[in-house]
Amino acid sequence: MTPEKNDIHSLSAENRIEVYGAREHNLKDVNVVIPRDTLTVITGLSGSGKSSLAFDTIYAEGQRRYLETLSTYARQFVGTMERPDVDKITGLSPVISIEQKTTNKNPRSTVGTVTEINDFLRLLFARASDAYSPVTGELMVHHTDAQIVDLILRDFAGRKIALLAPLVRGRKGHYRELFESFIKKGYLYARVDGEIREVHAGMKLDRYKIHHIELIVDRLVVKEDVRERLLKSLQETMRQGKGTMMVYDYDANNVRFYSRHLMCPTSGIAFNEPAPHSFSFNSPQGACPHCNGLGEEAVFDLERIIPDNDKSIREGAIEPLGKYRNNLLFALIEALGRKYDFTIDDPVGSLGEEALNAVLYGDAEPLRIDTHDLGGAGNYMIAWEGVADYIEKQQEDTSSSKGNKWKEQFVVRRVCSVCGGSRLKREALQFKIDGQNIAELSALSIEDFAQWMEGLEERLSSRQRQIARDLLKEIRERLRFLLDVGLGYLSLSRSSRSLSGGESQRIRLATQIGSKLVNVLYILDEPSIGLHQRDNIKLINSLKALRDAGNSVIVVEHDEEMIRNADWIIDVGPKAGIRGGEIVAAGTLDGVMHSGSITADYLSGRRKIELPALRRTGNGKMLTVRGARGNNLKNITVDFPLGVMICVTGVSGSGKSTLVNATLRAALNRYLYHSYDQPLEHDAIEGIENIDKLVVVDQSPIGRTPRSNPATYSNVFSDIRKLFEATPDAQVRGFKAGRFSFNVKGGRCEACRGAGVQTIEMNFLPDVYVKCKVCNGQRYNRETLEVKYKGKSINDVLNMTINQAVEFFEAIPSIHMKLKAIQDVGLGYLTLGQPCTTLSGGESQRIKLSAELAKRDTGNTLYILDEPTTGLHFEDVRVLLDVLNKLVDKGNSVIVIEHNLDVIKVADYLIDIGQEGGSGGGRLIAAGTPEEVAKVKRSYTGQFLKPLLSQ
């Protein structure tokens, strides 16, 4: 039930959450009441205090109360949480937060493992799949001993047979000890390499040949009255053969295999009984042994090792070795040349294939080297292991990260040549349900997988149906939740590393809906990030379903549709930072719309982001990506006009990031900066010569340590320290720039190590942070603080807001430019020394943006921004667009990947990829001005743009 604006206080105490005196970060002693069992949206400008209220106050207190319930013994292991700065919170349920974290970087984590669908799928395959022979493709069988006896009596009636236990399968050796053990056990005959032989003392085989040895346990003529003897002999044969045996037919001179395990009746290949871990790429029992379950392998790239075939080895044709030097390495290559008839002065392109392979991968025979010229004492025989081996050894000898980076430039990552990217052993892929193995199902999009699951029971045998009933129900339910939050385009095998923050958050949301908890308080941080307007309603319905199940849902959000669908809205403001931290409005949509806040102005249409009077047409030059076919792109050719603001749009998973980040950006990085980035498959990129600089702002988080702050992140602190070094006070004392860093010894206060606070450990209670008594929270020692610039110490500068610092350093261009960039993105209220851990998501995004935008543009710079409106309010988006438009007006080009319609509608040129996500995407649906795209009926973006453009 949604409370009306005036009757929230009429709700009983158990139907509301009350927060009194919240002062965390910039909150100004606020009191707020939130009705329970509702969908509540907390909105407001970026940095106004939304996350401080939702996460740092309500969630932190809920977590702390949970930890308080643990024993003091348990608490010392899990740690304790600091009590948030709040007087009292009542009506709090158990709290679960689903934050805007960029996901797990573990290469083993996939959508299937995170959602736990893989666990059910593995169990399903372990219990209900059929195995097929990798040799003949026929169904594999396994029998009990009694069944095998019946089969032998039926198939070999009246014939003479021998029961054989296979002991050696295709291995070298003389096996003298094995034959002696036969004699000791009383066995007389064995079948060796297909021939039945009598075993005698001292018998042995050629140790260098491959052998097959089977022990003959019994020989008999098959009749009904030998059933008992046959069963006993068969059990002994199975024991010796570890569950597998053969029957030799003397008349037909052939063998047939039988096994207690799964076995191919024709070839005799047997598999162990499958268990869930047999289908796990995170277990040694299931993972492909070649790539260890990662699905990819590192292969040396010949083009990178020998970039220029016209050069000779002496001139440095082999990149890892460099130019000729008088050392053992090149002496070995010269010796190799004498053997393969080439010299180190020949162009590498003229070397034969055999010679080139020997240079790269080594030679089997040692080479004779005369070491007199190298300061040695004679001739030596030395093995040449090859350039590839040299690269490996160099990496091992160098410190790990440096060596790895050096090796990476010569390596290309490819799909594993053994498992084909399935990550699993070959045996695991022989188990199928309805003709599909587990890797094939994991590679399907969730939408296609859900379709395959429909009516699956009718395609299963009655035994399979019985086993699979509950498992299929669980899998279907989880698939439905993923489809409900708009993730149908992902596949279960998709690596978690490649997911955006919004995608990973929605996966966790789907997992939570699947857990079916009630009376829980869920707090979400902008779940609509990375979601196209088309799928937004699915997400809202999922949150409503969570609410209707009897939970309270609080969402920190800027999306207009989400705000309009909320039962209760809390608007934090009025501005950001120290000018925010108050509750500007709280109530239903109608109540908030009349509050006069900035949010209310945008919701009611009193303020809006205006359409440009004129769309820019660009400078006539073009950047063209031809034949892009990475991931799901369907061999598309896309033109990016330069000198304009381009917005790349499309539903989630349509291929926007693949086109812009993984293809265009990676190729430009390689061309402009010789980076190791490997662009995805494409034919060519034309017009690169029109760009001379690339600036990228992606979604990776900025430094989250208390020692990182806006001054250090934007690199302006280095310039400020150099400025202090040049002051007369510092010159007299001989202080260098390092003296003014709070991260190294010298100028900082050693009592608090430059942190300004000291940590007091309280054993079973949370650590307490108190202002350092020695420096009084000023981070530096007395001598350092005595150095002044224009009457201010280094600590005074760190305590300035960006707005104050812009004026203060106006005369110093290098500092002023970087600070102005931070001010321009609307962060003038931050202090230079504010720890990055206290910044909101939107503030972090803009600090990162300002650091990139502060780099001097050339007029031919290309800026690529990946969802820059993450964490930004309508007003913040307006400020961001002003900054981007200034860049384009100077002649630069801007490419933005974005779902926010306010950004899309003001772009000069749109590129719409689609139509759907996953396999249904990857096509160019429309390109042109927003007005032109709005006319394309197939474009989802166009459909949502139309009403905005006509306003």
Summary of the structure (lengths in Angstrom):
residues: 951
radius of gyration: 35.5
end to end distance: 34.3
largest distance: 113.5
contacts: 3183
relative contact order: 0.10
helix: 39%
strand: 21%
